[in-house]
Amino acid sequence: MRMLYYLFISIIPVFFSCSPEKDDVGPVNYDPIEEKEYTFEGTPIWVDEFDYTGKPDPDKWGYDLGGHGWGNNELQYYTDNIQNASVEDGQLTITAIKEEIESNEYSSTRLISKNKGDFLYGRFEIKAKLPTGRGTWPAIWMLPTDWKYGGWPDSGEIDIMEHVGYDQDRVHITVHTRAYNHGIGTQVGKSKVISNASTEFHLYRVDWTPEKIEGFIDDDKIFEFKNEKSGSATWPFDQKFHLLLNIAVGGNWGGVEGVDENAFPTSMVVDYVRVYKMIEKED
């Protein structure tokens, strides 16, 4: 999304997701350091094929709940209601609905795998079809489970896919760290136009190793972020992260051009989520 802000009330993190307005900025150049090589197992270690009916599998997914703007002046209230997140015919559907809940104008869902699927490195594949509508802000992303280096952006964020409805078909892949974030003008991300992002399924993928994070759309690599090996300010990605799937409405990025109330309800449909274990290549 446009930007992700995180508020901390006492020691409890409140998480939000965002991407850059401009996503062609990269990390500074640095002297090359010898890299180890990694690959990934061929069978997933954690997977949801959505081959059941009803609410998302509680052994794999929990929920972020509430409607306090999520740090981005968002308009939705996140629920655990089946009308906002349901599984049928082999697919997960997350739906944003125009309805008032506790002074919020919309309802939606933010699924999280926290404490049910937490990962240090790996290949993450999500096949999805994105919602349409000005004001929508869907995301497939990752946050740290334990916030090892402190609040956002110090502990990092990995955005596997972000999209805003007013810029239809442009899909973003982004990372956030203390050294690289929009607040200091160093945002790191790339985007690609996918002409049928909301009418056909596409594969969104991140390969995360100790050396780098690479982002792919339909196996086409569009993003790379290397470990500069200069500390947590540039590389907080040495701790466990978990997955999030959500649709936000409005907000500091999604709502830049307003919200089309007539676009709702609108949905993001997910065919599967697969996580593959990283392994070091043999010489």
N, C-alpha and C positions, 0 to 999 in steps of 0.2 A: 504494500500500500504506500501511500505517500510518505508517512512517517510513523514510527512506533514510539510511543512514550510509555514509561512505566512509573507509576506512583508507588511510594511505599508509605503505608500508614502503620506507624510503629515499626514492626519488623515483618509485616505481612505484605507480600508483593501483590499489586493489582496490575494485570498485564494487558497490554494493548499492542496492536499490530499496525505497522505503517511502512511505506516505501518512499523512495525519493521522488520529488518532482522531476529531477534530472538524474538519470541513472547511467551516465556514461563516464563516471568518475572512478578511477581505480587507485589502488595503493601506490605509494611512492616506489621508485626503483630501489633495489638493494642488491648487494653483492650476492651472487649465487652461492648456495650452500648445498653440499651433496645431499641428495634426497634418497630415501629408501623408496622402494617400489611396492605397491600394494595391489591386490585384486580383491574379489568378493566371491563368496560361496555361491553356488548355483541354485541352492534351495533356501527359501526364506526362513529366518529364525523367528519372525513375528509377522503375522499376516491376518488380514481380514478380507475375505472374498465376498462377504455379505450374502452368503448362501443360506439365509434364514429369513424369517419374517417378524416384524415388530420393531421394538426400539433397538438401538445399537447395542452390541454385545457388552454387558456390564463388566465382563472379565477383561475387556480390552479398552473400554472407553468410559471416561467420566465427563463431567460438565463444568465449565465456568458459568456461574449464574449471576444475574443482576443487570442493572440498567443505569449505571452512574456515569455514562459517557466514555468509560474505558480509556481516559486520558487523551482522547481525540475528539471530544464533543460529539460522539456517535449517538444515534437516535434510537437504537434497538435495545430491547430487554432480552437477555439471553435466558432461555428456559431449558428444561429437560422434558418438554412436552413432545408427544409423538407427532403432533402436527408440524413441529419444527424440525424434527429429525426422525426419520423412519427408514426401515429396510424392507424391501420387497423386490421380487423378481431379480435377485442377484445384485441389487444396487442400493447404495445409501443415498438418500435425498435429504439435503439440508435446505429448509425453506424459510425465507424471510417474508413475513406477513404484515400487512397494514392493519394494526390493531393497537389500542391503547392499553398499556400495562404499567401501572404505577407511574404515571406521568410520562412514560416513554411512548413514542408514536408507532413503534414497530416491535415485533417479536422476531427472534431468530434463535440459532443454537451455535454454541462454540464447544465442540467436542475436544477432549484432551486425553492423551494416553498416559498422563503423569501417574507414576507409581503402579502402572499397569504395563507400560512399554516405555522404558527409559534406556537410552542407547549412548554408548561412547564409540563413535565412528560407525561406518557402515554405508550401504547403498539404500536409498529410500525412494521407492517408486509409488506414485499415486496416479491412477488413470481417472481423469475427471472431465466433466463437461460443465462449463461455467455459466453463471446466471447472466441475464441481460437486464438493462434498465439503468438509467441515470440515477446515481446515488448509491448503487450497490458497490460493495467492497469485499469480495471474497478473498480468502487466503488459505493456503496450505503451508504450514510453517512449523518452526521448532523453537522452543525456549529451554533454558537451563532448568534442570529439576531442583538443584540445590543452591543456585545463585552464589557460586563459589567466590566470585570476585566482587560481589555487591550488586546494587540495583542497576537497572537498565541505563546506559548500554554496556556497563562494565563487564557483565557476565556473558554478553553476546546474544545474538539472535540470528537464525538462519531462515530466510524466506524462500521456500521451494517454488512457490507460485503466488503472485499477487496480481490483482486486476481491479480496475475501476470502471464502472459502467459507462461513464461519459467518454472514455477513450477505448471504445469497443475493440476487442481483439488484440490489443497490446498487452503482453504478459511480461511480468517483471520477476527477476531472480535477484536477491539482495542479501547481504550480510550487514550486521551492525556490531560495532565494537566501540570501546572507549576512544580509540584513535581514529576510527572511521565511522562517522555518523553525520547526519544532516545538520545537527546542532552546531558543528564547527566547520561545515562546508566540505566535508571529506567523504560523503556518502559513497559506498561501493556497491554497484549493481549494474545489471544489463537488462535489456528488454528485447522482445522480438514480436513482430506482428504475426498472429496466427489467424488467417482469414475466417476460419469457422470454429473459433474457440468455444462458442456457445451452442453450436448445432451438432458438433461431433466431439467424441472423446479424444483427448490427447494425453500423452504420457509425460508427466512432470517428475523429474528425477534429480536427486543430489547425491553425489559420491563424496563422502567425508572421510578423510584419512588424517593422520598426524601431520602430513605435509601440505595439504591443500583441501579446499572445498570447490567442487566443480558442479555446475548446473547445466541441465539438459532439458530440451523439449523435443519429444519424439526422437530421442537418442541423438539429437543434434546439439553439440556442446556450444553454449552461448556465454558461459560465465566461468571464470576461474579466479580464486582468491588464495594466494599462497601464504603459508606460514613463514613470517619473516624471522621467527625464532628470536624475537626481541622482547618477549614478555607478554603478560596477559592483556596489556592495553591494545595490542594488535592481534593477539591470538588467545582469546579466552575459551577456545574450542577444544579443551583437554578435560572436559567434564561431561557428565551425562546430560543429554537433552531429551525432550519428549515432543510428540507430535500434537499439532492443533489443526482443526478443520472448522472454518466458520464463514458466515456471511455477516459483515457489518453493514450498517446503513448510514449514509451521510458521513459526517466527521470531517476532520481537517484535510483529508485528501479525497475521500470518496464523495464528499458533499461540496467540493469546490464549485461545481456548476449546478448546484441544487439537487433536489430529489424529485423524480417523477413519480408521484403517488399512484399513477395509473399502471406502473410497471409491476405492481405487487398483486398477488404473491409471485415470487420468483425463486428459482432453486439452483443450487449446485448439486450435480449428480456425480457420485463417486462409484466407479466400477470395482476397484480394489485398492488396498494399501498393502505394500510388501516391503519388508526390511530384510536386508541380506548382511550377513556377518563379513567384516573386513578380515583379510588374511594377508600376511606378508609374502611377497613373491620369493620363491626359492632361486638361488643363484644358478 
